Amino acid sequence: MSALNPLETRPQGTLTLHRAAWVVPVSTPAISGGAVLEDGNVILACGEYPAVRKQSPAGTMEIDHGCAALMPALVNAHTHSELSALGGKIPLPQPGFASWLRELLPRRAALRPEEQARAAAQAGRTIHTTGTGLYGDHSNDWARMPAGGPPGPDRQLFAEILGFDRAELEGPGGNAVPEAGDARGPNGHVSLAAHACYSTSAELIRRAKAWTSQRRLPFSIHAAEHPEEMEFVEKGTGFCRDFLESLGKWVPDWRPPGTTPIRYLESLGVLDERTLLVHAVHVRESDWEIIARYRCAVCFCPRSNHYLGVGRADIGKALHLGIPTALGTDSLAGNTDLDLFREAAFVLDRHPDVPPRDLLRAITLGGASALLRQRDAGSLDPTKRSRLLEIVLPRSTSESRLAETIIRMGSKGAVRWANRPEHD
């Protein structure tokens, strides 16, 4: 059993002992007949029920969740909540990225700022009801985004930088980059993301990464998502070039790197353990070796890839190589919902080589680590924030099928917050 001592210093009446058929700390093996002791904000102990009960002071309130699993809140490592107003507006699936982008741009341009902000706020509330306690949210207009934090999920906000034809972080208005430590709401955190290799100049990618490195913040970039990106980075031709020319953003003297997006990012010096590569669909063997060498995290968005018709990522390969792996839903412009349990269930159905236990880790501790929030989220270790999920389980659930059953039941809606007022 792991515990935070001394419990005797806690005021009586402030502690709650949660017990259930299963406790899934994620960082350690699942516990049959387990318990979690918390003070409402912080996990104090996690282990077998008799041992945790013995440590609990007089006056500790006890809640028996019965035939259920207690686990940490989910972490959705990649979303674009600012696109939530487009949910259901773009026909899915699409035949490819180019087709999807042509559907997206006019609809996005027609959105009113208040409509966009209202839908983004609703998206935060919705993902919270499905068990997400922290999400990585990318925005091109971060200053207009609604505040995150209680009573909804925490948010790691990424101010997403675009500009194939510019080299300075600050845009014409001088407000493209947030101040260091800037936050949106009591639990907001703001970092930078470069959009992609085909939409952001090399110098802009370098500067965004340098900005985040100086502040020890996560840096995110879409990488190797679709065939159009691969062609552009290698040859400088195809849809991405045509699109840049149509926008008047093409740089005439630009020369293609002549390689893959992963090797290109390596040449820019932006790969390390604080870099989060999103999608990683078209990744060659040598690319995987580079990602593993630099200990980059990868966030897979399998349903978005499916609905946009861009290909299928090799999630099993990343796990086999020990690459830090997370899962994200991407946006409602390219997905049917923001439910991370459903995202994981999709992986179970389409990627039989992915062990359910590894998948459960990807949607909790893997996501927290990718967002550099592993100190307070992703597992049930003492001193971490107490955000407990209760997943109702069939009585026949065995340890060997526990992770898969949790994902399946969660995707069907058998999930609620274990330490919400309705349990009092």
N, C-alpha and C positions, 0 to 999 in steps of 0.2 A: 504494500500500500504506500502511496505517496501522500505526504501531508505537509501543511504549512503550520508551524508552531510558533508561539504557544497559543492554543485555542482559548485558554483561560482568560486571556486579556480581552476577549470579545464581550460586549455587553450581552446579558441574557435577553432572549427574545428576539435577537437579530439574526439568528442562524436558522438555516433550513437544511434538513437531511432528506435528500431524494434517493429512493431506492427503486430498483426495477429488476426484472428478470435478467436483463443484460445492461451492462454499462460499457460503452465503446470509447475509450480515451483517445484512440487513433494513434497516439505516440507510443502506446504499449498495447499488448494483446487485450482482446475483449474479456470482460469479467462476468462470469455467470453469478447471479445473485449479488450484484454490485451496488454501490452507493456513491453519491457525491454530496459533500458538505459544502455549503456556500453561505455567504452572508448577504446575498442579494446582488452583489457587484463583483465579488472575487471568489474564485474556487479556493477552498481551504484544504480539502482532502478528497481523494478518489481511490477506491479500492473495494475489497470485499465488505459486504454490509456489516458483519459482526465487528470487524476491526474499526471501521469508520464510526459505527454507533458507539463503540466504547470510548472513542475520543471526543464525542459530542458532549458539550456541557449541558447541565440541567437547563430546561427551558427551551431546548432546541425543538423547533417544529419539524415533524416528520411527515413526508408525503410518500405514499406507496403508489407507484405508477403501474404496478401489476405486470401483465405480460406485454412488456414494451422494452424498447432499447433507448437508453439515454446517450446522447452523443453531442458533440459541439455543433454550433451553428455552421451552416455552409458558407463557403467563400466563393463567390462568382468573380473570377479574376479578370473578366473582360466583358464590358457592356458599353453601349452608347445610349444612355437613357434619353438624351436630347432628341433621338429619332423615334421615341415611343409614340408620338402622335401619328406616325405612319403605319402603326400596327394594323394589319388587315387591308392596307391600301395598295400594296404591291402584290400582284399574283405570284404565288409560290407553288412549286419550284420554278426557277428561271433556267434557261438553257445555258447560261454562262455569266461571267462577271460583267462583260460589256453590256449585255442586255439588261441586267439588274441595275447597273449604274444609270443607264438611260431612263429607266423607270423612276429611279430615286431622285435625281437632281431636280426636275421640274416640280415634283411634289414637295421636296424639302424647301425649295425657294418660295413656295406658296404659303408656307407655315407662318402664322403670326407669332411674334415672340411670346405673348402671353399663353397662346395655345401650346407652344413648345414647352414652356416652363411648367404648365399645369400637367401635361402628360408625363413629363420627367418626374415630377413629384409623385404622381400616381404610380409610376413604375417602381419607385422606391418602396412605396407602401405594399405593392403587390408582391415584389420579391421577398419582402419580409414575411408575408403570410405563408409563403412556401418554404420557409426555413433558412433563408439567407441572412446572415448577420453582418456581412462585410462584402462590398463589391468594388471592383475597379471600374471606374466610369470615365470614358473618354469624351472630351467635348472640344469642339472648335470654337465655342463661344462660352468658355467656362465662367466668365464673370456674371453671366445671366442665369446660371444654373441655380435651382433652389437649394437651400441649405440641407445638408444631410444630418444624420445623428438621431438620437432618441426622439420619439419612441420607435422610429424605424431603424434600418440597418446603418452601420457605419459605412463611410465611403472613402475610398482612395481616389481622388479626382485627378485625372491627367489632362492638363491643358495641351491639346493636340496641335502640333505645329505643322503647317502646310506651307509650301513655297518652293517649287522647283527652280524658280528664277530669282531667288533671293538668298542672301548669305547671313543676314542679321536676324537675331531672334525677335527683336522688336519690329512690329509691323508699322505701317504708316501712321497709325494712331499712337504708337509707343506703348501699347497696353497688351501685347501678345503674351508677355511673360508675367506670371504672378510674382509678388514679393516672396522672399524666402519665409517659410513658415506660415504663409497665408492659408486661411482655412475658410470653408463654407460651413458654418454651423459648429457646434461644440465638439463634434467628432470628425470634422472634415480634415483632409490632408490634401495638399495640392502638389503635384509634381509635373514633369513634362513628358510628352510622348512625341516622337516624330511619326508622321502618318505612315509613310512607306517609302521605299527606295525610288519609286516611280513618280512620287508627288512631292518629295522633299529633297533639296539639294544636299550634296555631300557636306558642305560647310555647315549647313543648318543642322544636319544630323549630328555632326561633331559638337557643335556648340550646345545643342540641347542635352547631349550626353554629358558634356563637361559641367553644365549647370546642375544637373542632378547629382553627378559625382561629388562636386564640391559640398553638397548638402546631404550626402549619403542617402539619397532618395532613389526609388525605383525608376527605371527608364524603360519605356515600352515602345515597340514598333511592330506594325504588321509586316510579316516577312514570309516570302515564298507562298503566298496565298493562292495565286491563280496562274494559269499558263501565260496570260498577257503580261504579267509582271516578269516572268522568267524570260520571255522573248525580249522585252524591253531592256532589262539589265544586261543580257548577253549580247544583243544585236542592235539595240536602239531603234527597233522598228515595231510595227504593229499598232494595236489599239491605243496603248498608253501614249505613244508619240502623237498619233493622230488627235487624241483627246487634248493633250497639252497644246498642240498647235491651234486647235479650235478655240481654246481659251486665251490664246495670245501669251502663253506662259513658256513656250519653247525657247531654249537657249541654243542659238545656231552653232556655236563652237563647242557644244557639249559632245563628248565622246563616250560611248557605252563602256562600262567596265569590262565587258567580255567574259563574264563569269556568272556565278550564281549569286542571288541576294545574300546568302549567308557568308560566302567568301568576300563579297563586296563590303559587308558590314565589318568583317574581320579586318580588312585592309584600312578601314576608317578608324580602327582602334576603339570601337564602341561596345565590344563584347566582353562581358565579365559577369560575376555572380549577381549583380544588381540590374542586369538587362533581362527584360521579359520579351521573348519573341512570340508574337501572336499568330496563330494559324499553322505555320510550318507544314503545309500540305505537300509542296513539291520540294522535298529535301533528299538529296543524294547521300550515298553512303559516306562520302568524304565530308559532306556538310554536317551529318550527325556527329562525326568524330570531332569536328570543330566546336559544335555546340557543347558536347560533353567535356572537351578540354577546358573551355572557358567557364564551365559551370553555369551557363545561362539557364534561366527557367523558360519553359515553353507552355503557353496556354493554348490548348486545342479548343476549337469551336465546331464540333462535328456536324451539328444540325445546320448551322449557317452555311458551312461548306457544301452540305447536301442540297440545301434549298437554292443556293446560288450556282450550283452546278460546276464547282471549281475543282472537285476531286476529293480524295479521301486520305486523310493524314495517317501516318503509321504510328499510332499511339503506343502500340506494343513495343515497337523498336525503341522509342524514347525511354520507356520504363525499363527495358532490358539493359540499356546503357547506363541506367542510374541517373538520367537527366531529370532534374526537378520538374515535375509535371503538374499542371493545373488545368481546370476546365472553365470555360466561359460560355455564356449563351449568345454573345454578340447582341445585336439590336433587334427590335421588333420590326425593323424594315427588312430583315433577312431571316427572321425566325418567327415561330408561331406563338411563343411565350418566353418568359424569362425564368422558368422553373428549372433550377439546376438538378433536381432529382430526375426530371424528365430528360435532361441532357445526358445524365449518367445512364439512364435506362436505355437511351438510344445507343450508347456505346456498348452496353451489354448485348444488345441485339445485333449490332453490326461489326463488333470487334471481339470475336470469341477468344482471341489470344490475350485479352486484357483481364487479369485477375480482378474479381470484384473487390477484394480488399485493397488493392492498389488504386482502384477507381474511387473507393470511398475516401482514401487518403487524398487523392487529387482534388476532390470537391471540398476538402476541409483544410488540413494542414498544408497540402500542396499549394492551394490558392493563397493561404496566409503567407507562406514563405515567398511566393512569387511577388507579392505586394510588400514584402519586408515587414509584415505585421505578425510574424510568428511568435513574438514575445507576449502578445495579448489575445491571439485568436488561433483557431484551427485545431485545438486539442483540449483535453480536460486536465491539463497539468495545473497543480497549485500555483497561485499568484496570477493566473490568467483571468480575464474577464469571464464572468459566469453567464454564459448564454447557452442554455441547455435546450436541446430538442428532444421531444418524446415521439418515437415512432412506434405505433401500435403494431404488434407482431402476432402471427398465428401461433397458437400454443405448441405446435409441432416444430417450431424453428430450431434447427440444430446449429452448433457452432460452425460447422463446415459450410453452411448455407447462409450464415448470419449477414454478411456484408451484402450479398446479392438480394436477400429478402428485405433488408433495410432500404436499398435503392428502389426495389420494385414497389414496396408499400409506400415509400415516400412519393414516388411518381404518381401513385393513385390518390394522393391527398391524405394519407393516414399519418399526418404530422401536425404537431402543435408545439408551442413554446411551453416547456416544462415549468418554468419559473415565472409565468405570467400570473396576474391577479386572480384569474378564474380558478386557479388551483388552491387559493387560500381557503 
